[in-house]
Structures are given as structure tokens and as C-alpha cells.
């Protein structure tokens, strides 16, 4: 229970300390409360912590045995929270294959490439509205930008889509808030607030679904799912369709927002990298943003994005649940065992990534890793289908921002982080935008994020 409490407070630091003491496979007994599968007599089920590419390969290659968990909260039977948690992330078998086949054509590389002109125009239009020289909140800026790309390019651009994206984000954050795992359904408890927010989100979704009936748009994931039969060929109910949508909204914008925000932070904390990237983006063009073709091939931009997602992955922990009695590397575990796959630490494996705590984009000029060795978008049959869209959006957004501005952190900024389940700052991150190309000194910062990074001694 001691390690379980440490994990609840700070899962990334706690698991690193746990592995340093016990190795990269640790089973914690009875730390998953309120889960009582048949045959397990104690309070809960084991929680297994892993941090190795081989474990990722073993579990992620077998989704039938190791099912993912919903990004959204569960809830009592017949509740909106339970219905909204039934999306693609926790499906297996034929239903998963069916819904994945529906959304894949819109998300494949060729389809994303066809969207790049609109994506760049949207990003540049949004970024152009950001005021120079005024205090701004970084998390809010990145939220608005990545939400706009997702809603406009993947969900039809309806005003209701923006409301749904915001509610899905709030609901996912509420699920992982402290106290939300205690199933006490009262208006003032975290769990009770989550259930009521789920009801509001479901109402919005049902209205949105009704507006899309009968008009299939191959560029709108919502329209595709609304106007397609389910895995059995039957017309799905509105409630069943609503269960698919929140995880798609969350996956399309939340992870990209996290990646963009922390990439901008890392660039601001590493002036040498910022200078090289600035020269690449603005130097030859006199301040003009690179073309789409240029942005996709710029080595510094590519390295910065890969290194940012390596060192601070947007989803640092992946959870899988055993559907039967199973084994991990020969170790037997009972049905319903929860396994936490630690992307954060796999991405810092010394044999794969020397000086893994340092932000060093140059490593990607000569480094190639498999999806299991750098599982930022997960791996295996259930790897993130939005990989190309997320990567393209991040490149376009970063190029649009840094070809125009330098991000300046306020003096003595404190940067604390949380995992909910995406990486996100726990406090307001006040920044200013500077349109001048001059290099700046490394800012003085504090906070829990520094426990995850080794900053340069001088820049």
C-alpha cells in the first residue's frame, strides 16, 4: 500500500524509484480497490508495473487478452458515464475491427496529406490572433489551437463540436482527479460531479448525432459513425453512437495539446535548441512560415518533436486489463489484473537512449526506434489510428508558432505536472510572445517537472 500511495501522488517518479529498487517488473498486491473479480477474495486485484520494450511488445501484441481502458470514466450500470466509456479504446475483436475500419480511411497518411493546406491555414489564422507582449496562458493557447484543428478537420466544424470537445476534456480530467475513484455518488463528491458532467455530455452528443443523420460526410468522423451500421450490420442506437464519440474527440485533441504545450516549454527551456529551430524556420524565408512540404522535411523541427514526445510523452502510462488468467514474461497473473505500461521510462532506457533525461533533438538524426521502443502512439494492432493526423497537426502548429514568435516564460515560473491520463501542467503557465529573433537566456524555473528533466547547466 505504501508504493500504491506514492504512485497515486506522483506516478512517474514513484515508478522510477520502484524500478530502481526492485527491477522493471513489479507486482503490487491489493492496491486496485473496488475491483472484485470472482475468485479474488481480498480488497482488490494486483497492479503490475512494467518498463521495458519487451513487455510492451508482449502485451500490446495481444489485445484480446490485454484490453485497454476507457479514457472516459465508468459509472453505475445504465448511467451516462458507463455508456460514454464504451468507445474504441476498450473494444476488442470484431467490434474494434469494425469501428477502426470506419475511421481509418479519414486518418490514413494520404487523407491527412490532403488536409494539410487547410490545416496550415487554420493554424496560421489562429496563431495570428495571439497578442505580442501580453501575459498569456500557454495551456489555453495550445488547447484552442489543437481543438480547432481537430473539430474543423475531423468533426465537421460544427459549433456543437467545440462544446463536445471541451466537455469530453473536462470529463476525462475529472475521471483522473483525486477522489474520483471513490464511488460515492453525491452532488459534491468528485465521483458525483463526474456522473453529472457525463449526463450533460451525453445530452449534447445526442443532439449533435441527430443533426448528422442521413448526410454522410467522409471527412467527418461523426457523420461516418452516425450513418454506418454497427459490427452486426444493425442500425446502432443513438446511445451506442454517443459511446463512440468522446474518446475520439479526446484522442484527437488532448494528446496533441499536451505534446504541443510541453514541446514549447522544452524549447523555451533550451535556448540553443530554440535558436537552431528559429534559424531553420525563419532564416532562409525572412520570417515567412515554411511551406507544407518544407515543414515535413526540416530536420530540426522533426528532431524537436520526436525528442519532446520521447522525454515527455503526452500519454506517459498505458493501462491494460487481463481478460482471463494470464501471464507476463512467464509470471502468472489473475483475471482483471491491471498492468501499467510505462512509456515514460521505456523512452529513457539507457541502452536505447543515452542521457535519456536530457532534451537532445540531435539524437534523432541517427536514431531509429520501433513503436515498442518508443511507444508514444502505443503499438501493435490497437496502436493509435490517428498517428498521422496527430503528428501532422503538431508539426504544422509548431511551425506556425515558432516561425512567428519566441515563447518567453515569466521569471521564476513554477511548472508542476499531472497525469490525467495525458501529461498536463497543474498550474497556470504564464508566457509572453516575442516577435524579435534575438536569443534569450535560459529562464529560471522550479516545480515538479524538473524532477523529470536534466536541464543544461548553461545555454
N, C-alpha and C positions, 0 to 999 in steps of 0.2 A: 504493500500500500504506500510505502514511502516513495518508491520510484513512480508510482502512479500519480501521487500528488505533485511531484516535481514535473512530471510530464504535463499535467494539467496547467501548471503555471507557465512553463516555457518549453514546449515540446522539442524544439530544435537543440537547445543547449542541453536539456535533460537526456535526450537520446545520445548525443555525442558523449556525455560523461558516462552514461550507462555502457556504451560500447567500448569506451576506453578501459573500463573496469572488467567487463565480462566477455567481450568479443562482439562480433557483428550479428549474432543471433541470440536473442534474449526472450524468454517466455516469462511474463508477469502473470501470476495466478490471481484470479478473482479481483480484477480491477475494472471490469466492464459491468457496472451494475445494471439492474433492470432487464437483463437478458437471461432467461432461464429455460434453455432448451431441455427437452425430455432427456433424462438420464444424467443431468448435471445437478448435483444436489446442493452445491454451495451458492454463494450470493450471485456470482456471475460466471463468465467464461474467460478463458485465458486471453491475454493480449500479447501478441507476438510482435517484437520489434526486429526489423531486419535492415541491413545496409550493405548490400553487395549486388553487383550487376547480375550475378548468377541467381540470386533469389528473385530479382525482377524477372529474369527470363523464365524461371520455373513457374512462377505464379501467373504472370501476365500472359503466358502462352496457353494457359488452361482456364479460360473464363467460365467454363461450365462448372468447375469445382470451386473456383475463387471468384465470386461475384462482387462487382463494385457496389459501393453505397451511393445513395442519392445525395446530390448537392443540397437538396432541399430537405426540410425536416419531415420526419414521420409524425404520426399522431394517432389518436384513438381510431378504432375501426369506424368507417363511414364518415370520417372527418375530411374537410378540405385539405388539411395538411397531409393526410395519408394519401389522398388521391393525387396531389401535386408532386408527390415524391416517387411516382411510378414511371419516370422517364427513362431515356436511353441508357443513362449511366448505370442503372441497376438491372437492366434487362439481360437475358441470356438466350441462347438458342434461336429458334425461328423468329420470335418477336423482335429480338435485337437485330437479326439479319434483315428483317423486313423494313424496319424503320431506318436503319442505316442505309439501305439501298434507296430509300426515298430521298434522303438529304444529300447523299454523296455526289450526284451529278452537279448540284449547285456549288459544292465545296471543292471539287477537284481542281487541280492546278490550271487547266485550260480555262475553266469557268472563272476562276479568280483572276487570271491574267486579263480576261475580257472586261473585268470590272475595274482594272487599275486606273484608267483615265478618270472615272467618276470618283474613285477612292481618293486619288490625289487632289482633285478639285474640292471635294468635301473637306479634306484635311487642311488644305491651304486656306479655304474660306473660314473655317473655324479658328485656325491659329491667327489669322489676320485680325480677328476681333480682340485678341488679348492685348491689354494695355501695357505699354512700356513704363517702367519706373514707378509702378504702384505695387503695394503688397498684394500678393495673390496666394491662394491656397492650392498647392500643387496637386493634391489628390482630386480636388474638384475639377481642375482643368483637364486632367487626364481622363476622369470619368466622363465628362461631357464629350470629349473628342472621340473616345473609343465607343461610347454608347451611340454616338451619331453614325459612325461608320457601320456598326452592326445593324442598327434599326433601319437605316436608309438602304443598305445594300443587301441585307438578308431577310428583312421582315416587312418590306413594302413601304416603309417610311410613314406609316400612319401615326397621328398624334397619340393614339392609344398605345402604340408600340413603345413609345418612350415611357409612358406611365407603367406599363407592364415590366419593362426592363428595370426601372427603379424599384418597383415593389419586389421583384424577384431578387434583386441585390440585397434589399433590406431583409427579406425573409431568410436568405442564405446566411447573412451576417447574424441574424437573430438566432438561428439554429446553433451556431457555434459560440454564442455568448455564454459567459459564466452563469451557471444556474439553469440554463435552458434544458439540460439533460435530466433535470429532476421533474418527473411528470406530474406536476401539481397544477391543475387547470383552474386557476383563479385569475381574475382580470389584472391583478397587479404583479403576478409572477412572470418571470421570463418565458416559461413554457406557455402560460396562458396568453401572453401577448403574441407569441409566435402563431398560436392556433387562430387567433382573431385576424392577424395580418394575412394568414393563408386564406381565410374566408373572403377577405376583401380582394385578394389577388385572383381567386377563382371567379368571383363575380365579373371582374374586369376581363378576364380571359374569355368567359362565356359570351360576353357582348362582342368582343373582338372576333371570336370564331364565327358568330352569326353573320357578321359583316363580310366574311370571306367565302361563305357558302356559294357554290355554283360558278365561281370565277377562278379557275386555276391559273396561277402565275408561276412559271418555272423559276423566276428569280426571287420568289418569296417563300421561305421555308414554311411559314404558317399556312399559306394558301395551299401548298403541296400536301401537307399533312391533313388539313381540313377536308380536302377534296379527293382523298385516296382511301381505299378500303383498308381495313386492318389486316393483320397477318393471316387471318382466317378467311379473308375475302368478304367480310361483312362490313356494313356501314358502321363506323365507330360512333359511339355516343359523344356528345359534346364534352361530358366529364372525362372520358377517356382521352380525347384530343387535348383537353386542358392539361392533363397529366404529363403530356409530352413536352409542352412548351416552356415551362420555367427553366428547366435545365438547359435547353437550347439557348435561351436568352442569356442565362448566367454564363454559360461556357463561351458564348460569342463575344461578351464584353468584359466580364470580370477578370479573366486571366490576362487579357490584353491590357487592361487598365493597370493591373499590378505590374506587368512586365514593363510597360512604358514609364510608370512613375518611378520604379526603382532603377531603371536604366538612366533616366535623367538625374536621379540622385547620385548614382555611381559616377557619371560623367562630371557632375559638379564637384565631387569629392576628389577627382583625379585630373587636375589641370593639364598635365601633359597629354593625357588621352583626349581631353576636351579640345586642346589646341590642334592636335593632329586631325581630329574629326572635323573641326571647324574648317581647317585648310582644305580638306577633301571635299566638303560640301559647298564651300563658298569661294575658295580661292580662284579656280580657273573660270568661274562664272560671274565674278563681280557681284556676288550676293544673290544671284538667281538660284532657285531650288533646282536640284538635278532632275533630269528627265526620268521617267519611269525606268527606262532601260538602264540608264546610268546608275540609279539608286540600287538596282538589283545586283549590280556588279562591283560596287565600291567596296574595297577590301576592309577599310577601317570601320565603315558602317556595319558591314556583315560581322566583323570580329567583335565589335562592341555589343551587338545584340546577342550573339551566341554566348559571349562571356558573361553578360548580365544575367541571362536566363540560366547559365550554369551555376553561378555563385549565389544568386538569389532567385531560385526558380519560383515562378508565380504560384505553383501548387507544390509545395515542398514535401508534402506527405500524401501518399495514396493509401486508401484503406480497402482491404478485400476481406470478404466473409466466407468461411468454409461452408459449402452447401451440404457436405457429407463429412463423416470422419475421414481425415486425410493425413498427409504427411508433408513436411517441408524438409528437403535435404535429408530424408530418412527419419526425421523426428515426428512421431505420431502426434496429431492434434485432434481434438474432438470437433464434431459439427458445431457450427456457429462461432468458432474461434475467429477473432478479429486479428488481422495481420496489418501492420503499418509498414509500408514500403517507403523507405526514407530516401527520396530523390535528392534532398539537400546534401546528405552525406555521400551517396553514390557519386554525386558530381564533384566531390572533393577527395575521392580515392587517390592516395599518393601515387600509386603505380600508374594511374591514368592521367592525373592532373598534378604535376609537381607544383609546389607552392599554391595549393588549392584554395587557401584563404585570401589570396591576393587577386585583385582585379587586373588581369593581364590579357587584353584582347589579342595581342600578337600571337598567343599560343595557337589560335585557330588558323593561322597561315600554313601551319604544317601538321595540324591535328585533325584526325577524322575518327569519330566515335560512332558506335552503333546506338540505336534507340534504347537499348538496355543499359548501355554505359553512360548515357546522358538522357534519361527518360523524362525530359521536360514536358513532352506531349504524350506521356505514357508510351506503351509499346505493345506489340502483339496484336491479336485480332480485334481488340477493343481500343486500340490507340485512338487518340482524338481525331475525329474526321475533319475537324476544322483547322488542321495544321497549316495548310497553305494560306487560308484566309487570315489566321492569326499572325503568321509570320509576315505576310504582305502588309497587313494593316500596321504592324509595328514598324516596319521599315519606312513606309510612307509617312507615318506620323512623326517618327524621329527626324526624318529628313526635312519635313515641313517646319518643325520647331527649330532645329539647330542650324538650319540654313538662314534663319531669320533672327534668332535670339541666342543669348547666352543665359543659362539659368544660374541665378545668384542666390544662394541660401542666406537667410538672415544670420547675423553674427550670433554665435553660441546657440545654434539650433539644436534642439534635442530631438532625436529620432528613435522612437520606440516602435517595435513591430509586434504584430499578432498574426496568427494563422487561423483563418476563419472561412473556408479552408484555404483561400488564397492568401498570399503574403499581403499585408496591408499595414500602413502606419497607424499607430494608436493615438497619435496626437496630431494637431494641425501643423502642416509643413508650409511655413510662410516663405515665399520666394519672391524675387523681383526679376523682371526680364530686362536684359541689357542688349541693346541693338549694336553696341560697339564691339569690334572684334578683338579688343585688347585682351591679353591673357590675365587671369586673376590668380591670386594666391589661394592655396587650399584653405577652405573655411574651417573654423574651429567648431566641432560638433560633439555632442555627447549622446548618451542613450543606449538602449539595449542592442540596437543594430550593430554597434561597434563590437559586440561580442562575436559577431559572425564574420567580421572583416579584418584584414590586416592592411591598414592604410599606409601609403608611402610616408616615410619619415620626413621627406621634403619634396617639394614639387616646384 
